[in-house]
Structures are given as C-alpha cells and as structure tokens.
Amino acid sequence: MSLYNESFNNMRRLFQPSQIHQNSSLNNLFNPDSYYDILRKDIDSCCEIAIRYNLVTDAEKGLLQGGRSIHQDSTLYELRIARLFERYFGKGCLKWDPPSQTGRTGEFLLNIDKQDNTQCSIFTEVKTIEIQRYTEYGILRSNENSIENALRKAYEKIREGIDIPFLVVLCHNHYEIEISDFQIIKACFGLIAYQDGMPEVISRGFCSPDIHRKLSAIGVYYYNFSIDLLELFEIYHNENANLPIDNRIFENKADKQFYLSEWSGKFN
C-alpha cells in the first residue's frame, strides 16, 4: 500500500493538487500508486530543506524567499543541490541567499569545516539547463549555448575582488536533456584537439586562461526519477581561477573531478 496517505507531510504542506499543471514533470505527484512514492520522497525532502532553512513565505501558494515558487524545476534543483551538499558535509552547512558584491543574491554559501579546524566557504550559484530543442531535421540542438548562457548569467553576480571560491552548478535530467562530456568541455575550456598526445586549443571556451578567472569550478548535476532516484555530481575545475577549489574538498564525494591539464582527450 502506498505511503502517500501516511507520510510526506512536508510535501503536502507546500504542494496542492490544483497547483500542478497537466504538462508538469510533477503531474504524478498525487497519483496514489506506490510507484510514485520515490518521487514524493524526493519532493518531500526538498520541502523539508525549504522549511528548515525558513525559506517559506507562503506555504499555501508554495512561495519561497526571493520570489521562488517551489513548483518550478529551477527551485527544486536548488533544493536538490542543497540536499546533496548536506549529505556531503552535514546538516546546516549552508547559508541561504547570501548577497554578492553586486548586491544580487546567490543560492547559498557552502560552509565546510576542514581538518585543520578552519572553515572554507564557497559562493554557490545553481542554474537549470532548459529543455533541448530539435532542429528541422529532428536532431537535438547542442546545449553549448545554454551552458555558456547559464555561466554568463551566474558570472554577472560576481565582481572583482571576491575573496572566496565561486562554484556554478549546472542541473538537468540526464534522460531528458543530454549534456555530454564533450559539450561541457567545449563550452568551458574550448575545442581541443590532441595530436601525438599534445593538446591544441582550436577555439576558446568560457574558462580560457585569461578570462572569467573568478569562476573556480563548474559542477554538473544529473537527476532522474524512474524506478529509483539517480543522482550524479561532477566537478570541472578551472585551473586558471584566482581562487581554485581544493580537490580534497570533494574527494570521495563527487562522482568525478575533472582537470584539463590531466585530461587524455578521451570522453567517457
């Protein structure tokens, strides 16, 4: 029997059946079939984080601070990243809606206690990649422009002189929107050819050596609900950043850490 009527109180506090649009990815949230308990568990944990961090401004309408609606994919992805980071670094590791030096807010500060009893803070911005469009020939368009646009919008929040690392996390459902290693590397680091084991940059990327050095790293978050909840998190480090992120922070946590200088030119 489904746990729908017995649990998921956080979800039911912020979601009402009338608020779910017919074409929404959440249109089965109130389907009593136990198959959807995995989806409800996912959404309930997102709602718990929003409630625990006092982000809710209007529970009946599902509104959060900053004009967010919890029914939007972009808001749910922010909360999923928060959930992931709490799993990595413990509950309460986030400070929500920190102001940037431009006066605009980011998603959160990730505060990490290090082994030497000091604390590292990372200014984190979460961006959701939009649904891919098809060309007139029925082929999916490349997401490279979407990746670059998301990075550019995030980067606008940061001015020179930022004194902590800056992480942008790109989110998407891997089974609906494919963002390949090739697309990420090309958008972030440029088109790179390997001849005789030596890399050659053919076209520049967002993190080419002399630009966008305030960006410390790009995270890529894959999410899918099916029979089980699938989550993958990868970090692409900007080795030219003014303030790089120590690779030990996400060691044994992230599913992959990528450094261009160590890349063999092969894709997974």
Legacy VTK file of the C-alpha trace (Angstrom):
# vtk DataFile Version 3.0
C-alpha trace
ASCII
DATASET POLYDATA
POINTS 268 float
0.000 0.000 0.000
1.287 3.466 -0.847
2.706 5.598 1.928
1.026 8.570 0.275
-1.684 8.924 2.919
0.679 8.270 5.816
3.750 10.361 5.126
5.214 13.174 3.027
3.851 15.885 5.331
6.436 18.436 4.182
5.385 17.961 0.562
1.702 18.197 1.344
2.315 21.434 3.248
3.742 23.192 0.174
2.018 21.358 -2.689
-1.674 21.150 -3.588
-3.086 19.062 -6.481
-4.583 22.203 -8.028
-1.116 23.755 -8.287
0.291 21.006 -10.543
-0.116 21.820 -14.219
-1.140 18.988 -16.519
2.100 19.108 -18.515
4.293 19.414 -15.419
7.002 16.882 -14.651
5.245 16.581 -11.268
1.814 15.666 -12.590
2.025 12.209 -10.958
2.911 13.590 -7.553
-0.594 12.905 -6.227
-1.079 9.622 -8.060
-1.710 7.145 -5.195
0.215 4.349 -6.937
3.143 3.333 -4.710
5.440 3.583 -7.751
5.445 7.350 -7.248
6.495 7.187 -3.600
10.101 7.630 -4.766
9.136 10.869 -6.477
7.177 12.002 -3.409
10.129 11.174 -1.152
12.368 13.318 -3.357
9.978 16.276 -3.294
9.258 15.866 0.426
12.981 16.094 1.245
13.243 19.265 -0.863
10.318 20.771 1.023
11.895 19.793 4.354
15.016 21.772 3.469
12.970 24.823 2.439
11.037 24.673 5.730
14.107 24.023 7.898
16.027 26.962 6.408
12.971 29.236 6.893
12.664 29.934 3.170
8.874 29.603 3.017
6.961 32.882 2.725
3.539 31.500 1.697
3.010 27.783 2.282
-0.438 27.715 0.672
0.945 29.055 -2.616
4.281 27.266 -2.315
6.265 30.515 -2.401
9.779 30.906 -1.037
12.084 33.849 -0.389
13.273 35.719 -3.444
10.012 35.172 -5.313
10.757 31.489 -5.913
7.927 29.024 -6.494
8.694 25.565 -5.179
6.694 24.128 -8.079
9.352 25.251 -10.557
12.079 22.871 -11.692
14.751 25.528 -11.091
13.756 25.870 -7.416
13.613 22.115 -6.880
17.090 21.762 -8.366
18.431 24.360 -5.924
16.958 22.323 -3.093
18.326 19.057 -4.505
21.821 20.549 -4.623
21.339 21.738 -1.044
20.299 18.197 -0.089
23.351 16.748 -1.836
25.741 19.143 -0.110
24.184 18.423 3.282
24.727 14.740 2.567
28.384 15.500 1.826
29.097 17.993 4.606
26.335 17.663 7.197
23.070 19.431 8.004
23.260 23.171 8.460
26.298 23.601 6.171
24.501 26.202 4.020
23.769 29.890 4.406
20.916 30.682 2.061
20.625 33.717 -0.237
23.987 35.355 0.539
24.433 38.780 -1.121
27.137 39.014 -3.761
29.337 42.062 -4.238
26.906 43.277 -6.911
24.077 43.322 -4.366
22.355 40.376 -6.033
21.933 37.134 -4.113
23.348 33.727 -4.848
21.708 30.444 -3.940
23.840 29.763 -0.862
27.218 29.768 0.788
28.563 26.273 1.280
30.469 26.291 4.577
32.864 23.396 5.098
34.797 22.556 8.262
38.286 21.429 7.270
40.566 19.003 9.087
42.754 21.824 10.400
39.722 23.257 12.279
39.361 26.119 9.794
36.322 26.758 7.617
36.122 27.130 3.855
33.192 28.970 2.262
32.171 28.587 -1.384
29.749 31.018 -3.058
27.386 28.726 -4.990
25.028 29.526 -7.851
22.673 26.865 -9.259
21.485 27.057 -12.868
18.988 24.739 -14.583
19.590 23.981 -18.255
16.430 24.382 -20.314
14.840 21.608 -22.344
16.668 20.891 -25.573
15.068 21.888 -28.860
15.060 19.841 -32.047
16.356 21.087 -35.383
14.219 20.885 -38.517
15.923 17.542 -39.196
14.791 16.053 -35.876
18.240 16.270 -34.279
18.719 17.679 -30.784
20.432 21.052 -30.810
23.692 21.352 -28.900
23.430 22.610 -25.336
26.694 24.516 -25.551
24.959 27.882 -25.924
22.683 27.042 -22.981
25.730 26.134 -20.897
27.557 29.341 -21.816
24.458 31.480 -21.215
23.934 29.904 -17.794
27.581 30.515 -16.858
27.426 34.089 -18.110
24.283 34.901 -16.085
25.848 33.402 -12.961
29.113 35.256 -13.542
27.310 38.612 -13.717
26.665 38.351 -9.978
30.359 38.453 -9.114
32.657 41.476 -9.146
36.416 41.636 -8.999
37.844 41.143 -5.543
35.705 38.166 -4.470
37.659 36.565 -1.634
36.109 33.073 -1.616
35.825 30.392 -4.338
32.887 30.639 -6.730
31.080 27.474 -7.898
28.344 27.295 -10.553
26.302 24.081 -10.628
24.514 23.211 -13.883
21.493 20.932 -13.431
19.465 18.777 -15.785
17.609 15.494 -16.083
20.087 13.251 -17.892
17.323 11.213 -19.548
15.509 14.245 -20.967
18.371 16.682 -21.574
21.687 15.180 -22.516
24.746 17.229 -21.603
27.759 15.220 -22.665
31.388 15.486 -21.551
32.130 16.888 -24.995
29.611 19.717 -24.596
30.819 20.663 -21.125
34.494 20.611 -22.051
33.945 22.521 -25.307
31.755 25.178 -23.663
34.002 25.618 -20.619
37.509 25.037 -21.945
37.210 25.244 -25.724
37.515 22.853 -28.633
40.709 20.909 -28.036
42.455 18.552 -30.427
45.092 16.013 -29.442
47.944 15.232 -31.792
50.756 12.975 -30.675
49.456 13.242 -27.136
49.690 17.047 -27.083
46.588 19.256 -26.644
45.908 22.066 -29.112
43.204 24.650 -28.446
41.240 25.240 -31.650
38.594 27.553 -30.167
38.348 29.244 -26.780
35.910 28.364 -24.008
34.307 30.215 -21.107
37.236 29.345 -18.812
40.093 30.027 -21.203
43.250 31.077 -19.308
42.871 34.875 -19.471
39.097 35.264 -18.874
36.471 34.547 -16.195
39.089 33.766 -13.581
36.678 34.449 -10.714
34.901 31.180 -11.575
36.565 28.432 -9.542
34.731 25.402 -10.876
31.655 24.172 -12.703
29.548 21.447 -11.139
27.266 19.260 -13.243
24.310 17.616 -11.524
22.360 14.809 -13.204
18.980 13.842 -11.770
16.402 11.284 -12.815
13.387 9.713 -11.158
12.489 6.279 -12.503
12.475 3.001 -10.593
14.939 4.591 -8.203
16.353 8.074 -7.671
19.523 8.600 -9.680
21.866 11.456 -8.790
25.343 12.138 -10.149
27.562 15.106 -9.376
30.729 16.048 -11.244
33.191 18.921 -10.804
35.098 20.548 -13.663
37.880 22.610 -12.089
39.074 25.905 -13.579
42.830 25.641 -13.085
43.237 29.293 -14.111
40.903 30.552 -11.374
42.093 33.216 -8.965
40.730 31.071 -6.114
40.567 27.388 -7.119
38.644 24.838 -5.102
40.907 22.372 -3.314
40.294 18.944 -4.858
40.334 17.413 -1.371
37.025 19.135 -0.546
35.034 16.898 -2.906
37.378 13.913 -2.728
35.401 10.669 -2.236
32.212 12.720 -2.614
31.815 13.915 -6.196
31.414 11.172 -8.796
34.160 12.788 -10.882
36.651 15.652 -10.646
37.998 16.900 -13.987
41.245 18.796 -14.588
42.042 19.858 -18.143
45.794 19.511 -17.524
45.294 15.837 -16.643
42.880 15.049 -19.481
43.927 12.449 -22.062
41.494 13.743 -24.689
39.129 10.792 -24.297
35.426 11.012 -23.395
33.528 8.632 -21.152
LINES 1 269
268 0 1 2 3 4 5 6 7 8 9 10 11 12 13 14 15 16 17 18 19 20 21 22 23 24 25 26 27 28 29 30 31 32 33 34 35 36 37 38 39 40 41 42 43 44 45 46 47 48 49 50 51 52 53 54 55 56 57 58 59 60 61 62 63 64 65 66 67 68 69 70 71 72 73 74 75 76 77 78 79 80 81 82 83 84 85 86 87 88 89 90 91 92 93 94 95 96 97 98 99 100 101 102 103 104 105 106 107 108 109 110 111 112 113 114 115 116 117 118 119 120 121 122 123 124 125 126 127 128 129 130 131 132 133 134 135 136 137 138 139 140 141 142 143 144 145 146 147 148 149 150 151 152 153 154 155 156 157 158 159 160 161 162 163 164 165 166 167 168 169 170 171 172 173 174 175 176 177 178 179 180 181 182 183 184 185 186 187 188 189 190 191 192 193 194 195 196 197 198 199 200 201 202 203 204 205 206 207 208 209 210 211 212 213 214 215 216 217 218 219 220 221 222 223 224 225 226 227 228 229 230 231 232 233 234 235 236 237 238 239 240 241 242 243 244 245 246 247 248 249 250 251 252 253 254 255 256 257 258 259 260 261 262 263 264 265 266 267
